[in-house]
């Protein structure tokens, strides 16, 4: 049973995380100040530092929670035997792009943390790593089942995963360059293109690997 103090602390932590999530989404990591987060949470700066010590730690926690929620939804979808491989690919493209649009700093966060991943041969640990392993397992099984049925070309599933992830993530890791080269003048236009892309990616993946 939680004490009143424990419930109050949890409530304060959740308030801080919610405020931080909104500000990181609206302004990005660099432009968000700890003072802004404290103000939006209705607390003073000293209390914010007591709970989370630094903006970076708070950002990492918010991003990790977002990733875990997203991965949980993807795992549930990949476990569904009533869905085809193509439907699962479409779901990943749709939800991944939505998450990247809502969390513009997520690609750089993921890239930074790739550097700290275990060395080859060492197993990654933690809830997120377990979910990723499950998704990889189901993805490979579904694609290889399609190969056996003669639906897909007999290629290594890694090619499918790499192409799918590249098609989803690359525009977000190269947003500034892409907008400049394509003559996209504002963020709303970029977001409109990304929503169109959600429908196009499954078509491209199918065209690449279907027999």
C-alpha positions in Angstrom: 0.0 0.0 0.0 1.4 3.4 -1.1 1.7 6.1 1.6 0.3 9.6 1.0 3.9 10.9 0.6 4.7 8.2 -1.9 1.6 9.0 -4.0 2.4 12.7 -3.9 6.0 12.0 -5.1 4.7 9.8 -7.9 2.2 12.4 -8.9 5.0 15.1 -9.0 7.3 12.9 -11.1 4.5 12.2 -13.6 3.6 15.9 -13.8 7.3 16.7 -14.5 7.5 13.9 -17.2 4.3 15.0 -18.9 5.4 18.7 -19.0 8.9 17.7 -20.2 7.4 15.4 -23.0 5.2 18.3 -24.3 8.1 20.8 -24.2 10.6 18.4 -25.8 8.0 17.8 -28.6 7.2 21.4 -29.1 10.7 23.0 -28.8 13.2 20.2 -29.1 15.8 19.2 -26.5 18.2 22.1 -27.0 15.6 24.9 -26.9 13.9 23.5 -23.8 15.2 24.9 -20.5 14.9 23.2 -17.2 13.3 26.4 -15.9 10.6 25.9 -18.6 9.9 22.4 -17.4 9.7 23.4 -13.8 7.3 26.2 -14.6 5.1 24.0 -16.7 5.1 21.4 -13.9 4.1 24.0 -11.3 7.2 23.4 -9.2 10.4 25.2 -8.4 13.8 24.5 -10.1 15.3 23.0 -7.0 12.5 20.4 -6.8 13.0 19.5 -10.4 16.7 18.9 -9.9 15.9 16.8 -6.8 13.8 14.4 -8.9 15.7 14.3 -12.1 19.2 15.9 -11.5 19.5 17.1 -15.1 17.6 17.9 -18.3 19.5 15.1 -20.1 18.5 12.5 -17.6 14.8 13.6 -17.9 15.0 13.6 -21.7 16.5 10.1 -21.7 13.8 8.8 -19.4 11.0 10.3 -21.5 12.4 9.0 -24.7 12.9 5.5 -23.2 9.3 5.4 -22.0 8.1 6.5 -25.4 10.1 3.8 -27.1 8.9 1.1 -24.7 5.2 2.1 -25.3 5.8 2.0 -29.0 7.6 -1.3 -29.0 4.8 -2.9 -26.8 2.2 -2.0 -29.5 4.4 -3.4 -32.3 5.0 -6.7 -30.4 1.2 -7.1 -29.9 0.6 -6.6 -33.6 3.4 -9.0 -34.7 2.0 -11.7 -32.4 -1.4 -11.5 -34.2 -1.4 -14.6 -36.5 -4.5 -13.3 -38.3 -2.6 -10.4 -39.9 -0.5 -10.8 -43.0 3.2 -9.8 -43.2 2.2 -6.9 -45.5 -0.4 -5.7 -42.9 2.3 -5.8 -40.2 4.7 -3.8 -42.4 2.0 -1.2 -43.0 1.3 -1.0 -39.3 5.0 -0.4 -38.5 5.4 2.3 -41.1 2.2 4.1 -39.9 3.0 4.0 -36.2 6.7 4.6 -36.5 6.3 7.7 -38.6 3.6 9.0 -36.2 6.0 8.5 -33.3 8.9 10.3 -35.1 6.6 13.2 -35.9 5.5 13.5 -32.3 9.1 13.1 -31.0 11.4 15.1 -33.4 14.5 14.5 -31.2 14.0 10.7 -31.1 16.2 9.8 -34.1 19.3 11.6 -32.7 18.5 10.1 -29.2 18.5 6.6 -30.8 21.7 7.2 -32.8 23.5 8.4 -29.6 22.5 5.3 -27.7 23.4 2.9 -30.5 27.0 3.7 -29.6 26.5 2.4 -26.1 24.9 -0.9 -27.2 26.6 -4.2 -26.2 29.4 -5.4 -28.4 28.7 -8.1 -31.1 28.1 -11.4 -29.3 26.8 -9.8 -26.1 23.1 -9.8 -25.4 21.2 -6.6 -24.9 19.2 -6.5 -21.7 16.1 -4.7 -20.4 12.4 -4.5 -21.5 13.1 -2.6 -24.7 15.8 -5.0 -25.8 13.5 -8.0 -25.1 10.7 -6.4 -27.2 13.1 -5.7 -30.1 14.2 -9.3 -30.0 10.6 -10.5 -30.1 9.8 -8.2 -33.1 12.9 -9.4 -34.9 11.9 -13.0 -34.3 8.3 -12.6 -35.5 9.4 -10.5 -38.5 11.9 -13.1 -39.7 9.4 -16.0 -39.1 6.6 -14.2 -41.1 8.9 -13.2 -44.0 10.5 -16.7 -44.2 7.0 -18.3 -44.2 6.2 -16.0 -47.2 9.4 -17.2 -48.9 8.3 -20.9 -48.5 4.9 -20.1 -49.9 6.5 -18.5 -53.0 5.2 -15.1 -52.2 8.6 -13.4 -51.6 12.0 -13.6 -53.1 14.5 -15.9 -51.2 16.6 -13.1 -49.7 18.0 -12.6 -46.2 15.3 -11.0 -44.0 17.9 -8.5 -42.9 17.5 -6.8 -46.3 13.8 -6.3 -45.7 14.4 -5.0 -42.2 17.1 -2.6 -43.3 15.1 -1.3 -46.2 12.0 -0.8 -44.1 13.8 1.0 -41.3 15.8 3.1 -43.8 12.6 4.2 -45.7 11.0 5.2 -42.4 13.9 6.8 -40.5 16.1 8.5 -43.1 13.9 11.5 -43.8 13.9 12.3 -40.1 17.7 12.0 -39.6 18.2 14.2 -42.7 15.3 16.6 -42.3 17.2 19.9 -42.9 19.0 18.6 -46.0 15.9 17.0 -47.4 13.8 20.1 -47.0 16.4 22.2 -48.6 17.0 19.9 -51.6 13.3 19.3 -52.1 12.4 23.0 -51.7 10.2 22.3 -48.7 9.8 25.6 -46.9 8.1 24.7 -43.7 7.6 21.9 -41.1 3.8 21.4 -42.0 4.7 20.6 -45.6 7.3 18.1 -44.4 4.7 16.5 -42.1 2.2 16.2 -44.9 4.8 14.4 -47.0 5.5 12.0 -44.1 1.8 11.2 -43.8 1.8 10.4 -47.5 4.9 8.3 -47.0 3.1 6.0 -44.5 0.9 4.7 -47.3 3.8 4.4 -49.9 6.4 2.5 -47.8 4.4 -0.8 -47.7 3.9 -0.5 -51.5 7.7 -0.1 -52.0 8.6 -3.0 -49.7 6.1 -5.3 -51.5 7.5 -4.2 -54.9 11.1 -4.9 -53.7 10.6 -8.4 -52.3 7.5 -9.9 -53.9 8.1 -12.5 -56.6 
